[in-house]
Amino acid sequence: MSAAQLSLPWSIAPVYPLISGSMAAVVHVGTSSPFPHLKGTAPCAVVVAAWEHWFLVGRVQYQIVRFAWFVWPVALLGVATYLRTTDRRNTRWEPAAALLTAACLPAVACLSSYFHPEGLLAIGLALVALACVRRDRWALSGVFVAIASLSQQSAWLVALVMFVIVPRDRLARLFVGFLGASALVMFPLVVFGSRRALVGLLGAGFSQTSTDTWIGIWNPKGGVLWVASRLAPFVVTALVALWARRRLGTRVFGAGELAALVCFALTTRLVFEGALFDYYFMAVAIMLVVLDCARGHLRALTIAWLLLVSIAFDPYVSRGAPLLHLSYLPLEQIVVVGVALFLSLSVLVQKTSCEATSVRDGMAAVGAREVLRPTP
């Protein structure tokens, strides 16, 4: 490969490849068609062609897709774990959330469209981390959010929210859990592999633009694109999380408020993306389902949004009806992402708590009233 190709900082988070690689070794994926071993001097085109032949002709892709479905139970477990911390547990809202998650087309697209199962793994782990926050288990929440962030970089936004709203006397626990889990995963990769493994965690690799987003129309390059599409979501998320912490006080740990804040954080990624695909909306879609089910009120606008995002960005729908895909104007991004922002922010600006038991079922149960003082 050329020096330019070798210098590409591909942003592949390590957790899912480690899990899938281990599972492939255990179930002997590809043994009927041995992996091609080529000399280091082989041209790049020859290497890629050999890999594709092994992947397609050896029918390896069918075996990989078959056991990749293990991420679905992880996502559903995250949804159930979070709802178990609310007053919706043991009610019809738990199966309703599971059914809506399973029927959510952006979530299905992670496996059926461009094959990105790591997204479902990340959101499931992130929801478990948020459930630990509500149970005042900050060290454990740090462990889960670290593994989620090492599964897909968008989960770093969830980690940022947690670090902003964490009470001061719990910060050390969160940090130790987060750092310990991160070191456990990354240290062997850096020592025995390549230090470039750290670069992928910044999301500085594969970034592209298209004319269905406002950044795509602007079309920045290099470092400007990274700042606009990768750094800007973190700045906005940090500012809104600080505002929510000051405004809501202990209510920020309420089931609806916490889910709304995380949903907003994940939506900021879509605001600043240079290109949008259907599976990009998976995390926001699942968080909206969790948000409404945790509040015990499924909003008609949420259902409309789930249908709208499927029509606007599903590649098969768009190919079948090209007029639905306005490729020269970012109208789809403005409408779909704008509605998601409204659905999350409308909960954060409410003056009353979203759950019947208020903060008594969350952080206040462990004395958070003294940790965070509500702002009048």
N, C-alpha and C positions, 0 to 999 in steps of 0.2 A: 504494500500500500504506500501511497505517497505520504510525504511529511505532513501535508495539509490534512489528509484524512486521519492520520494518526493523532493529530492535535485536536480533533473534534471532541469537546467535552460533553459526551452524550449523557443526558440526565436521566439515567435509569436507576430508580431507588432499589436497594439490594434485597429487601426482605422477601418479596414474592419470588424472584429468581432463585433465592436460596431454598425456599420451600418447594417450589415446583421442580427444581433440579434434584432435590433429595427424593421427592416422590417419584420422579422419572427413573432414578437409580433403583429404587425399591421395586417398582413394578416393571422394570426392564423395558422402558420405552425405547423403541428404535433398535432393539436387538436383532430383529428380523432383517434390518437394513443397517449394517454397521456405519457408525459415524465416519465420514471421510477424513483420512489423515493425509495432509498435504505438506510438502516441504515449505519451510519458511520463505524460500525464494520464489514461490509460485505467485504469478500475477494476481492482483486483487480480483479481477473479473473471473478468473478460474476458481478462486476460493469461494466467491459468492455463488457461482453457478453450481458448484459441488454441494454447498450447503442447501440450496434450494432443491436440488435433485433429491437429496437425502430426506428433506422435510416433506416434499410433495409425493414423489414416487414411492418412498418408503411408507407412506400413509402415517407418518409420525404426527402430523397435525391433528388427526382425528383422536389419537390417543391423548395428546396434550390437552385438547379441548374437553375431552371426556372427564379427566380428573381435575380440570380447572373449576368445575362446578362446586368444589368444596368451599369456595368463597361465599356462596349464597348462605349457607348456615351461619357463617361468621357475621355477615351483614344483618341477618334476621336476629341473631343472638344479641347484637348491639342494640337493635331497636327494642327488643324485649327487655333487655337489661335496663335500659334507660326508663322505659315505662314502668318498670317494677319499682322505681324510686318515687313514683307519683301516686296520687290518689286515684289513678285510672287502673291500677293493678287489679287483677281478678275481675275485670269487667269486659264488656264486649269490645272495648277499645283496643285491647291487646290483639285479638284475632283480626280486627279491622286494620290495624297498622301492618300486620304481617301480610294480609291480602293486598293492601295497597302497595306495599313495597314490592311484592312479587309481581304485581301487574304493572309496575312503573316501567314504561318503555325506555327511558334513559338508562335505567339500571340494567335492563335486559340487554341494551346495546353494548354494555361493557364486555359481554361474551359473544354476542351475535353480530356485531357490526365491525369494529376494528380490533377486537380482542384485547381488552385492557382489564383483566380480572383484578389487578392490583388496586383499582379504585374501590371496588366493593370490599376488599379486605381492609383498606384504610378507613373507610367510613364506619365499618363495623367495630373496629378497634377504637376509633375516636369516640363513638357513642358509649362504649364500655368505660373509657376514660372519663367522660362527662358524668356517667352514673357514679363513678368513684368520687368525683368532685361533690356530688350531691350527698354522698354518704360520708364525707369528710375523710376520705382515704386518699390523701394527697400524694403520698409516695407511690401508691399503686396506680393512681391516675397518671403520674409522670411516666411510669413504665409503659402503660398502654398507649399514651399519646406519642411517646418516643417511637414505639414500634410502628404506630400508624404513620408517623412522619417519614419513617424509613421504608414504608410501603409505597407511598405516593406523596410527592412534595406538597400537594394542596393541603394536606393535614397539618403542615406547619402553621397555617392560619388558625387552626383549632388550638394548637399549642400556644400561639401568641395570645389568644383570648384568655386562656387559662393563666398564663403568667401575668397578664395585666390585672385580672380580677382576684387573684389569689390573696387571701389575707396575709399580712406580713409574718405572722407567727407560723404560717403553714408554708411559706416560700421555700425554706430549706428542705422540707420533705419533698415538695414537688421537684425541686432542682436535683436532689440526690437520685430520686427515682428516674427522672428523665436522663440525667447524665449516665447513670449506671447502665440502663438498658441500651442507650446509644453506644456506649463504649463496648458493651458485650457483643454487639452486632458489628460495629465498624472496626474495632481494633484488629481482629484477625484479617479482615479484608485489606486494611492498610499495610499491615506488617508483612503478610504473606502474598498479597496481591499488588495493587498499585495505589499510590496516593491519589490518583485521579478519581478514585472512588468517592473522595470527599467533594469533588467538584460537582458530581451529579446531584448531590443533596441541595445545591443552590438553585437547581432548576435553570442552569445557565447553558444548557445544551440545545436540544432541538426546539427552536422557536421559529415559527413561520407566521406570515401574514396573508390575509386574503381580503377580498373586497366586501365581506359580509360583516366587518367590524369597523369602528371608527379609527382604531389604530391601524388597521389594514389599509384604509384609505390614506391615512397619514404616511404610512410605510417608512417608519424609522429603521435604522440599521445598527448593528453591533451593540455597543454599550447603551446607546439611547433606547433601543428596543428592550433590552433587559431591564433598564430602570423603569420604563413606562409599563411594561407588561408583567414584570416580576416583583419589583420593589414597591411600586405604587399601591398594590393591594394590601401590603403589610402596613404601610403608613396610614392608610384610611382605616383599616381594621383597628390599629392601635388607638387612633384618635376616638373612634366610636366606642370602643371598649372602655376607654377612660371616662368618656362622657356617661356611658351606661352605669359604670361603677359609682360615679359621683351622684348621679341622679337617682338611681334605684337603691343604693345601699345594699342591704341584705337581700332585697328582692331580686337582685341580679342572679341569685342562685335558685330562684323559682324555676319550676319545670318549663313553663312556657317562655320565660324571659331568657333563660340560659340557652334553650334551643333556638330562640329567635336571634340572639346575638351570634351564635355560631353559624346559623343560616345566613345572616348578613355577611359574616366574614367570608364564607365560601362563595357567596354571590359576587363579592368584589373581584374575585378572580375572573369571572365572566365579563365584568365591566371593562377590564383592562386587557383581555386576551386579544392577540393579534389575529387569531382564527378560531372559529367555533365548530365543534362537531357534536353529534347527538349525545355521546357518552360523557361529554364535559358537564352536562346538566345533572348527572346521576346524584352527586352528593347533595346538591341543593334540593332536588326532588325528594330524596329520602328525608332530609331535615325538615322540609315543609310538612311531610306526612307525620313525622314524629312531633313536630310543633303543634299541629292541629289535634292530633290524638291525645297528646299530653294535656292540652287545654280542654278536651272533651267537646270540641266544636269544630267539625269539618266544614270549612268555608267553601262556598260555591266557587269563589275565585281560585282557590287552590286546585279544585278539580279542573276548572277551565284552563288553568296554567299547565297542568300536566298534559292535557289534550293539545294545547297550543304548542308546547315545546316539541311534542312528537310530530306535529304537522310541519312546523317551521324548519326543524333541523334533522329529522329522520332522513337518511340518504335515499331510502327506497321510496318514501312518499314524495320527496322532492323530485326524484327522477321521473316518477309517474305523472306528476303535475308540475312542470317547470315554472308555471306562473306563481306558484306558492313560494318559490325560492328567488327572492329579489337580490341577485348576486352583485348588483352595482350600488346598492344602498344598504347601510347598516340598520334598516328598519326593524328587522327581526331581532337584532340585539337590543335595540332601544325598547321595543315593546316587551319582549319576553323577559329580559333581564330587569327592566324597570318594574314589571309586575312582581317579580321575585323580591326586589328591594322593598317594595311597598308592603308585601305580605309579612316580611320580617320586621321592618321598622314600625309598622302600625301596632305591633305588640309591645315594642320597647317604649313607646310614647304613652301607653295607657297609664292612668293614674292608680289603678287598682291591680292587685295581683291576679295572675291568670289561673291559679289553681285554688281549689276550694279551701285547702288547708294552709294556703299561703306559704310562708317560709318555715312553718312548723314542721313540714315534711322534708325540708331540705337542710341547708346549712344552719339555720337558727336552732335546729334540734341539738346542735353540738356547741352552742354558745357563740354563734357568729354575730349576734346583735352587738356584742362588745367589740368585735373585731372591725366591722365596717359600720360606720355611723351614717344612717340615712341623711341625705341632704334635704332640707325642708323645701 
